[in-house]
Amino acid sequence: MNLTLRQLRAFVAVAETGSFTAAADSLHLTQSALSVLVRELERETGVQLFDRHTRRVVLSDAGHTFQPLIQRLLADLGSAVAELTDLREKKSGLLRLAAPQLMACTLMPRVIAAWRARYPGVAVNLIDTLPEHLLDGLATGEAELAVGQDVVVDASIERRTLFRDRHWLICPPEHAFANRRKLRWSELEPYTFIAPTRDFRQRVMPELSSEVRAYMQRPGTLEVSYMTTALGMVANGLGLTVCPSYSASLVRAHGLRMVRLDAPDFHREVCVYSAAGRSLSPAAASFVAMLEAVAAPQDAKGR
């Protein structure tokens, strides 16, 4: 059986109006075209749906049974198409994101707020996680996008670089470095260094001179799992740390200063990740565009 939407809509129009002429007008068809559609439907179903009289058309017993079923089918189809249209136009839906804790409390709220101002009908679920678990939600479907610093991925993950973000020295406002415009890594040697993540030293080592590598590896160097822990320790005079540009709001909240570090500059890529071979929803695709437009950091002033 091969029924078409045009046949079903023609049937419902005749059933509701009781007239081929009125039904044809409502569907912007000629009466002969409408009659062809109804006859085709009756031929496909093998059932006479209307009893045709000289002045009127009435539903047969089979037509009475058929009518509410087809009306419900067409209404459900209309609702499904409307919902799909809302998803396409970002009037509804759910955007599922994952980001490491530092990015989730600094960069992501700013971008999400700008995005929600444009698409208020779409709900946003942000999963804040440890960096080592950033991509876990992509495999389970809990997150459609993950945004974070560069990590090694396999063929199941698609990675797209958004921008390269500089790391800055963080110190208390009364520190000797607080009013400097820039510093060399070698100048940190007299001070306790607080590595802001467990993998930080491993990542930065290849870019440093042998003297600075020795400084980073000395027993007095501290290592924590969270940037907020490092900032709290710096605020209480326990050492110095570094952080990316996008965390400037959190640095300011702790009353600390940012100073540019040179020789070498240390940058890390910020990337967006998604499941390979899976199309992004309209909401996710537009969020990536928003990230590219507003998330790239401006040079911090270090004050």
Backbone hydrogen bonds in HBPLUS format (Angstrom, degrees):
<---DONOR---> <-ACCEPTOR-->    atom                        ^
c    i                          cat <-CA-CA->   ^        H-A-AA   ^      H-
h    n   atom  resd res      DA  || num        DHA   H-A  angle D-A-AA Bond
n    s   type  num  typ     dist DA aas  dist angle  dist       angle   num
A0008-LEU N   A0004-THR O   3.11 MM   4  6.44 162.2  2.15 149.2 153.8     1
A0009-ARG N   A0005-LEU O   2.85 MM   4  6.00 163.6  1.87 154.5 158.8     2
A0010-ALA N   A0006-ARG O   2.99 MM   4  6.08 149.6  2.08 139.5 148.0     3
A0011-PHE N   A0007-GLN O   2.96 MM   4  6.23 158.0  2.00 148.8 154.5     4
A0012-VAL N   A0008-LEU O   3.05 MM   4  6.31 166.8  2.06 152.4 154.8     5
A0013-ALA N   A0009-ARG O   2.99 MM   4  6.10 158.9  2.04 145.1 151.1     6
A0014-VAL N   A0010-ALA O   3.08 MM   4  6.30 162.5  2.11 152.9 156.5     7
A0015-ALA N   A0011-PHE O   2.92 MM   4  6.11 163.3  1.94 153.5 158.9     8
A0016-GLU N   A0012-VAL O   2.88 MM   4  6.02 153.8  1.95 149.8 156.0     9
A0017-THR N   A0013-ALA O   3.04 MM   4  6.11 150.6  2.12 144.3 151.8    10
A0018-GLY N   A0014-VAL O   2.69 MM   4  5.33 149.3  1.79 147.0 154.3    11
A0023-ALA N   A0019-SER O   3.02 MM   4  6.01 158.6  2.07 139.3 146.1    12
A0024-ALA N   A0020-PHE O   2.90 MM   4  5.92 156.4  1.95 141.8 148.3    13
A0025-ASP N   A0021-THR O   3.06 MM   4  6.35 156.3  2.11 147.0 153.2    14
A0026-SER N   A0022-ALA O   3.00 MM   4  6.27 155.7  2.06 148.6 154.9    15
A0027-LEU N   A0023-ALA O   3.11 MM   4  6.35 140.0  2.28 144.5 154.5    16
A0029-LEU N   A0024-ALA O   2.88 MM   5  4.89 173.8  1.89 146.3 147.9    17
A0028-HIS N   A0025-ASP O   3.21 MM   3  4.99 158.2  2.26  98.5 104.9    18
A0034-LEU N   A0030-THR O   3.05 MM   4  6.35 158.1  2.10 152.1 158.0    19
A0035-SER N   A0031-GLN O   2.94 MM   4  6.15 158.9  1.98 148.4 154.2    20
A0036-VAL N   A0032-SER O   3.05 MM   4  6.28 151.3  2.13 144.2 151.2    21
A0037-LEU N   A0033-ALA O   3.17 MM   4  6.47 155.9  2.23 145.4 151.0    22
A0038-VAL N   A0034-LEU O   3.07 MM   4  6.42 160.4  2.11 155.3 159.9    23
A0039-ARG N   A0035-SER O   2.95 MM   4  6.14 164.0  1.98 151.5 156.1    24
A0040-GLU N   A0036-VAL O   2.89 MM   4  6.07 157.2  1.94 150.0 156.4    25
A0041-LEU N   A0037-LEU O   3.01 MM   4  6.25 153.4  2.08 145.1 152.0    26
A0042-GLU N   A0038-VAL O   2.97 MM   4  6.26 160.5  2.01 152.1 157.0    27
A0043-ARG N   A0039-ARG O   2.89 MM   4  6.09 151.8  1.97 145.9 154.2    28
A0044-GLU N   A0040-GLU O   2.88 MM   4  6.11 157.0  1.93 148.6 154.6    29
A0045-THR N   A0041-LEU O   2.96 MM   4  6.17 159.4  2.01 151.1 156.2    30
A0046-GLY N   A0042-GLU O   2.78 MM   4  5.63 134.7  1.98 136.2 148.8    31
A0060-SER N   A0049-LEU O   2.94 MM  11  5.24 171.4  1.95 123.2 123.9    32
A0051-ASP N   A0058-VAL O   2.70 MM   7  5.34 165.6  1.72 162.3 167.6    33
A0058-VAL N   A0051-ASP O   3.08 MM   7  5.34 171.0  2.09 149.6 151.9    34
A0053-HIS N   A0056-ARG O   2.83 MM   3  5.19 154.9  1.90 168.8 175.2    35
A0064-HIS N   A0060-SER O   2.85 MM   4  6.20 149.6  1.95 153.2 160.5    36
A0065-THR N   A0061-ASP O   3.23 MM   4  6.55 150.2  2.33 143.5 150.6    37
A0066-PHE N   A0062-ALA O   2.92 MM   4  6.11 150.4  2.01 145.2 154.2    38
A0067-GLN N   A0063-GLY O   2.91 MM   4  5.93 153.7  1.98 151.9 156.5    39
A0070-ILE N   A0066-PHE O   3.09 MM   4  6.31 159.5  2.13 159.7 165.9    40
A0071-GLN N   A0067-GLN O   2.90 MM   4  6.09 160.2  1.94 159.0 165.4    41
A0072-ARG N   A0068-PRO O   3.04 MM   4  6.09 159.1  2.09 140.1 145.2    42
A0073-LEU N   A0069-LEU O   3.01 MM   4  6.22 153.9  2.08 140.7 148.5    43
A0074-LEU N   A0070-ILE O   2.90 MM   4  6.09 164.4  1.92 153.2 156.0    44
A0075-ALA N   A0071-GLN O   2.96 MM   4  6.13 151.8  2.04 143.3 151.6    45
A0076-ASP N   A0072-ARG O   2.87 MM   4  6.09 160.9  1.91 151.1 156.0    46
A0077-LEU N   A0073-LEU O   2.96 MM   4  6.17 156.7  2.01 146.5 153.4    47
A0078-GLY N   A0074-LEU O   2.91 MM   4  6.09 154.6  1.97 142.5 149.4    48
A0079-SER N   A0075-ALA O   2.94 MM   4  6.23 153.3  2.02 147.3 154.5    49
A0080-ALA N   A0076-ASP O   2.91 MM   4  6.15 156.7  1.96 149.0 155.4    50
A0081-VAL N   A0077-LEU O   2.96 MM   4  6.20 160.9  2.00 152.3 156.7    51
A0082-ALA N   A0078-GLY O   2.96 MM   4  6.12 156.4  2.01 144.0 150.9    52
A0083-GLU N   A0079-SER O   2.90 MM   4  6.12 155.3  1.96 147.6 154.2    53
A0084-LEU N   A0080-ALA O   2.94 MM   4  6.16 156.1  2.00 145.6 152.4    54
A0085-THR N   A0081-VAL O   2.90 MM   4  6.12 153.1  1.97 146.0 153.5    55
A0086-ASP N   A0082-ALA O   2.94 MM   4  6.22 153.2  2.01 144.8 152.1    56
A0087-LEU N   A0083-GLU O   2.96 MM   4  6.27 151.0  2.04 146.4 154.1    57
A0088-ARG N   A0084-LEU O   2.95 MM   4  6.24 157.5  2.01 147.3 153.4    58
A0089-GLU N   A0085-THR O   2.93 MM   4  6.15 154.0  2.00 149.4 156.4    59
A0091-LYS N   A0086-ASP O   2.69 MM   5  4.72 164.1  1.72 147.0 148.5    60
A0090-LYS N   A0087-LEU O   3.20 MM   3  4.94 162.1  2.23 100.6 104.9    61
A0123-ALA N   A0093-GLY O   3.05 MM  30  6.33 154.1  2.12 154.0 145.8    62
A0095-LEU N   A0123-ALA O   2.78 MM  28  6.15 165.4  1.80 157.8 161.6    63
A0125-ASN N   A0095-LEU O   2.82 MM  30  6.15 166.8  1.84 165.1 167.5    64
A0144-GLU N   A0096-ARG O   2.93 MM  48  5.42 155.8  1.99 127.5 133.5    65
A0145-LEU N   A0096-ARG O   3.25 MM  49  6.63 159.5  2.30 158.0 163.9    66
A0097-LEU N   A0125-ASN O   2.86 MM  28  6.11 170.6  1.87 162.6 165.7    67
A0127-ILE N   A0097-LEU O   2.80 MM  30  6.05 159.4  1.84 142.5 149.4    68
A0098-ALA N   A0145-LEU O   2.92 MM  47  6.35 130.7  2.17 139.7 154.1    69
A0147-VAL N   A0098-ALA O   2.88 MM  49  6.31 159.6  1.92 161.6 164.5    70
A0099-ALA N   A0127-ILE O   2.97 MM  28  6.33 154.5  2.04 168.2 166.9    71
A0129-THR N   A0099-ALA O   3.02 MM  30  6.16 153.7  2.09 142.8 149.3    72
A0104-ALA N   A0100-PRO O   2.79 MM   4  5.89 152.8  1.86 157.8 166.3    73
A0101-GLN N   A0129-THR O   2.99 MM  28  5.47 130.7  2.24 155.0 153.8    74
A0105-CYS N   A0101-GLN O   3.18 MM   4  6.36 129.8  2.44 142.7 152.5    75
A0105-CYS N   A0102-LEU O   3.35 MM   3  5.52 143.8  2.49  98.5 107.7    76
A0106-THR N   A0103-MET O   3.33 MM   3  5.19 157.0  2.38  98.4 105.1    77
A0108-MET N   A0103-MET O   2.99 MM   5  6.03 168.2  2.00 158.2 161.7    78
A0111-VAL N   A0107-LEU O   3.24 MM   4  6.57 159.0  2.28 153.8 159.9    79
A0112-ILE N   A0108-MET O   2.79 MM   4  5.88 170.2  1.79 164.6 167.9    80
A0113-ALA N   A0109-PRO O   2.93 MM   4  5.94 157.9  1.98 142.7 148.4    81
A0114-ALA N   A0110-ARG O   3.25 MM   4  6.46 158.4  2.30 140.8 145.9    82
A0115-TRP N   A0111-VAL O   2.91 MM   4  6.13 154.8  1.97 150.1 157.8    83
A0116-ARG N   A0112-ILE O   2.76 MM   4  5.93 163.0  1.78 156.3 160.4    84
A0117-ALA N   A0113-ALA O   3.06 MM   4  6.16 144.7  2.19 140.6 149.3    85
A0118-ARG N   A0115-TRP O   3.06 MM   3  5.31 134.2  2.28 100.8 113.0    86
A0119-TYR N   A0115-TRP O   2.90 MM   4  6.19 149.1  2.00 146.1 156.2    87
A0122-VAL N   A0119-TYR O   3.33 MM   3  6.02 169.8  2.34 121.1 123.9    88
A0133-HIS N   A0130-LEU O   2.89 MM   3  5.34 153.1  1.96 115.9 124.7    89
A0134-LEU N   A0131-PRO O   3.20 MM   3  5.10 167.1  2.22 108.9 109.9    90
A0136-ASP N   A0133-HIS O   3.18 MM   3  5.40 157.3  2.23 110.5 117.4    91
A0138-LEU N   A0135-LEU O   3.15 MM   3  5.53 140.9  2.31 108.3 118.7    92
A0139-ALA N   A0136-ASP O   3.22 MM   3  5.66 129.0  2.50 107.0 117.9    93
A0141-GLY N   A0137-GLY O   2.96 MM   4  5.79 126.3  2.26 137.5 149.5    94
A0142-GLU N   A0137-GLY O   2.97 MM   5  4.71 112.4  2.44 139.3 146.5    95
A0143-ALA N   A0137-GLY O   3.10 MM   6  4.81 164.3  2.12 112.9 110.0    96
A0146-ALA N   A0273-TYR O   2.94 MM 127  4.94 150.6  2.02 139.4 144.2    97
A0273-TYR N   A0146-ALA O   2.66 MM 127  4.94 161.6  1.69 154.6 160.3    98
A0148-GLY N   A0271-CYS O   3.00 MM 123  5.56 160.5  2.03 156.7 163.0    99
A0271-CYS N   A0148-GLY O   2.71 MM 123  5.56 169.0  1.72 164.4 161.7   100
A0150-ASP N   A0269-GLU O   2.99 MM 119  5.50 135.8  2.19 152.5 153.6   101
A0157-ILE N   A0154-ASP O   3.17 MM   3  5.90 171.4  2.18 123.8 126.4   102
A0276-ALA N   A0156-SER O   2.88 MM 120  5.12 169.3  1.89 125.5 127.5   103
A0158-GLU N   A0274-SER O   2.79 MM 116  5.31 174.7  1.79 163.7 165.3   104
A0274-SER N   A0158-GLU O   3.03 MM 116  5.31 149.6  2.13 144.6 153.2   105
A0160-ARG N   A0272-VAL O   2.96 MM 112  5.31 148.9  2.06 149.7 159.4   106
A0272-VAL N   A0160-ARG O   2.86 MM 112  5.31 159.1  1.91 150.2 155.7   107
A0162-LEU N   A0270-VAL O   2.77 MM 108  5.64 164.6  1.79 155.2 159.9   108
A0163-PHE N   A0270-VAL O   3.41 MM 107  5.53 154.9  2.47 139.2 145.3   109
A0270-VAL N   A0163-PHE O   2.82 MM 107  5.53 168.3  1.84 173.3 173.5   110
A0165-ASP N   A0268-ARG O   2.90 MM 103  5.46 177.8  1.90 147.8 147.3   111
A0268-ARG N   A0165-ASP O   3.00 MM 103  5.46 151.2  2.08 141.1 147.9   112
A0245-SER N   A0166-ARG O   3.07 MM  79  5.94 128.3  2.35 161.9 176.2   113
A0167-HIS N   A0266-PHE O   2.87 MM  99  5.72 144.9  1.99 169.8 175.7   114
A0168-TRP N   A0243-CYS O   2.80 MM  75  5.45 160.1  1.84 151.5 153.3   115
A0243-CYS N   A0168-TRP O   2.95 MM  75  5.45 142.4  2.10 140.1 151.9   116
A0169-LEU N   A0259-VAL O   2.88 MM  90  5.10 156.8  1.94 165.1 157.4   117
A0259-VAL N   A0169-LEU O   2.94 MM  90  5.10 155.5  2.00 142.1 149.3   118
A0170-ILE N   A0241-THR O   2.72 MM  71  5.27 159.6  1.76 153.2 148.7   119
A0241-THR N   A0170-ILE O   3.42 MM  71  5.27 164.3  2.45 138.5 142.9   120
A0171-CYS N   A0257-ARG O   3.18 MM  86  5.44 153.9  2.25 138.1 145.8   121
A0257-ARG N   A0171-CYS O   2.90 MM  86  5.44 171.6  1.90 167.9 170.7   122
A0175-HIS N   A0172-PRO O   3.12 MM   3  5.35 164.7  2.15 112.3 116.5   123
A0178-ALA N   A0175-HIS O   3.05 MM   3  5.27 156.5  2.11 110.1 117.5   124
A0180-ARG N   A0177-PHE O   3.04 MM   3  5.32 166.4  2.06 117.8 121.5   125
A0183-LEU N   A0260-ARG O   2.76 MM  77  6.19 145.5  1.88 154.5 166.0   126
A0262-ASP N   A0183-LEU O   2.65 MM  79  5.91 159.9  1.69 165.6 173.1   127
A0187-GLU N   A0184-ARG O   2.94 MM   3  5.50 150.7  2.02 115.3 123.6   128
A0185-TRP N   A0262-ASP O   3.33 MM  77  6.57 141.5  2.49 170.6 170.2   129
A0188-LEU N   A0185-TRP O   3.00 MM   3  5.66 166.2  2.02 120.8 125.3   130
A0189-GLU N   A0186-SER O   3.41 MM   3  5.86 170.6  2.42 113.5 116.2   131
A0191-TYR N   A0188-LEU O   2.89 MM   3  5.64 163.6  1.91 133.4 139.0   132
A0240-LEU N   A0192-THR O   2.90 MM  48  6.31 157.0  1.95 160.6 165.5   133
A0222-LEU N   A0193-PHE O   2.88 MM  29  6.22 159.0  1.92 162.6 166.8   134
A0194-ILE N   A0240-LEU O   2.71 MM  46  5.78 157.3  1.76 168.9 169.2   135
A0195-ALA N   A0222-LEU O   2.80 MM  27  6.03 164.4  1.83 150.4 145.3   136
A0224-VAL N   A0195-ALA O   3.10 MM  29  6.31 163.1  2.13 167.1 168.9   137
A0200-PHE N   A0197-THR O   3.29 MM   3  5.28 164.3  2.31 104.1 108.7   138
A0203-ARG N   A0199-ASP O   3.14 MM   4  6.37 149.1  2.24 150.6 158.8   139
A0203-ARG N   A0200-PHE O   3.06 MM   3  5.24 122.2  2.41  99.9 114.2   140
A0204-VAL N   A0200-PHE O   2.99 MM   4  6.23 158.8  2.04 158.9 164.8   141
A0205-MET N   A0201-ARG O   2.98 MM   4  5.75 152.8  2.06 148.9 153.7   142
A0207-GLU N   A0204-VAL O   3.01 MM   3  5.67 149.7  2.11 122.8 131.4   143
A0208-LEU N   A0205-MET O   3.03 MM   3  5.42 167.5  2.05 120.7 124.7   144
A0213-ARG N   A0209-SER O   2.89 MM   4  6.13 156.2  1.94 154.4 162.1   145
A0214-ALA N   A0210-SER O   3.03 MM   4  6.21 152.9  2.11 141.3 147.9   146
A0215-TYR N   A0211-GLU O   3.13 MM   4  6.47 150.5  2.22 140.3 148.2   147
A0216-MET N   A0212-VAL O   2.91 MM   4  6.22 156.5  1.97 152.1 157.7   148
A0217-GLN N   A0213-ARG O   3.05 MM   4  6.23 136.5  2.24 143.3 154.5   149
A0217-GLN N   A0214-ALA O   3.25 MM   3  5.16 131.2  2.50  92.9 105.6   150
A0218-ARG N   A0215-TYR O   3.36 MM   3  5.42 161.3  2.40 102.4 107.9   151
A0221-THR N   A0218-ARG O   3.11 MM   3  5.94 171.4  2.12 130.0 132.7   152
A0229-THR N   A0226-TYR O   3.12 MM   3  5.34 127.0  2.41  99.5 112.3   153
A0230-ALA N   A0226-TYR O   3.25 MM   4  6.69 158.0  2.30 147.2 152.6   154
A0231-LEU N   A0227-MET O   2.89 MM   4  6.20 160.9  1.92 158.8 163.7   155
A0232-GLY N   A0228-THR O   3.01 MM   4  6.16 156.7  2.07 142.5 148.7   156
A0233-MET N   A0229-THR O   3.02 MM   4  6.29 152.9  2.09 148.9 156.3   157
A0234-VAL N   A0230-ALA O   2.94 MM   4  6.24 156.8  2.00 150.2 156.6   158
A0235-ALA N   A0231-LEU O   2.88 MM   4  6.07 162.3  1.91 151.1 156.0   159
A0236-ASN N   A0233-MET O   3.16 MM   3  5.19 135.8  2.37  95.2 107.3   160
A0238-LEU N   A0233-MET O   2.95 MM   5  5.27 164.4  1.98 152.3 148.9   161
A0237-GLY N   A0234-VAL O   2.96 MM   3  5.14 158.8  2.00 117.3 116.2   162
A0247-SER N   A0244-PRO O   3.16 MM   3  5.80 160.7  2.20 116.7 122.5   163
A0248-ALA N   A0245-SER O   3.06 MM   3  5.69 151.3  2.15 130.2 129.6   164
A0250-LEU N   A0247-SER O   2.99 MM   3  5.43 124.8  2.30 111.3 124.8   165
A0251-VAL N   A0247-SER O   3.08 MM   4  6.41 154.4  2.15 153.3 161.4   166
A0252-ARG N   A0248-ALA O   2.94 MM   4  6.19 162.3  1.97 154.0 157.9   167
A0253-ALA N   A0249-SER O   3.04 MM   4  6.22 149.3  2.14 137.3 145.8   168
A0254-HIS N   A0250-LEU O   3.21 MM   4  6.50 133.7  2.44 138.0 148.6   169
A0254-HIS N   A0251-VAL O   3.13 MM   3  5.28 135.0  2.34  98.5 110.6   170
A0256-LEU N   A0251-VAL O   3.15 MM   5  5.53 170.8  2.15 150.1 148.0   171
A0255-GLY N   A0252-ARG O   2.82 MM   3  4.91 157.4  1.87 107.6 114.3   172
A0278-ARG N   A0275-ALA O   3.39 MM   3  5.81 147.9  2.50 134.3 131.3   173
A0285-ALA N   A0281-SER O   2.91 MM   4  6.14 167.8  1.93 164.3 167.6   174
A0286-SER N   A0282-PRO O   3.08 MM   4  6.20 158.1  2.13 145.4 150.7   175
A0287-PHE N   A0283-ALA O   2.99 MM   4  6.18 142.3  2.13 142.4 153.4   176
A0288-VAL N   A0284-ALA O   3.02 MM   4  6.32 153.8  2.09 151.9 157.5   177
A0289-ALA N   A0285-ALA O   3.24 MM   4  6.54 155.2  2.31 140.8 147.1   178
A0290-MET N   A0286-SER O   2.97 MM   4  6.25 147.2  2.08 139.6 148.6   179
A0291-LEU N   A0287-PHE O   2.85 MM   4  6.16 155.6  1.91 150.5 157.1   180
A0292-GLU N   A0288-VAL O   3.02 MM   4  6.32 160.4  2.05 151.2 155.5   181
A0293-ALA N   A0289-ALA O   3.06 MM   4  6.26 141.6  2.21 138.4 148.9   182
A0293-ALA N   A0290-MET O   3.08 MM   3  5.01 120.7  2.45  92.2 107.5   183
A0294-VAL N   A0290-MET O   2.93 MM   4  6.08 159.7  1.97 161.0 164.0   184
A0295-ALA N   A0291-LEU O   2.89 MM   4  4.93 150.9  1.97 134.6 141.2   185
